Amino acid sequence: MADEITERDRLTDAIRALEKTENRATSATAGGGPRAPRGQNREKILAAVKEPRRPAEIMEATGIGRGSLGRTLKQLVDEGAATKRNDGSYVATTARK
């Protein structure tokens, strides 16, 4: 009986460890799906901000999660590819690097 409990505990622990690994692998995206190919989010965002849009509108238009969107918007602004306006909206600049 003690051997059965020990084996069951060991298997339960192994299953929990696998579930945690799986959750970490998918938590980077809003929908829990696979990660976007490199550069795809950037292009989606630049296409969405041809006209000024707020972050919530960009999220809705692109399907990109809040964290990825925020990081990518910051990069675009730092590179000069987009501008953050006083009203909190973002717009692509005409001169893209």
Secondary structure, DSSP 8 states (H G I E B T S, - for coil): -HHHHHHHHHHHHHHHHHHHHHHHHHTTSTTS-----TTHHHHHHHHHTSS-B-HHHHHHHH---HHHHHHHHHHHHHHTSEEE-TTS-EEE-SS--
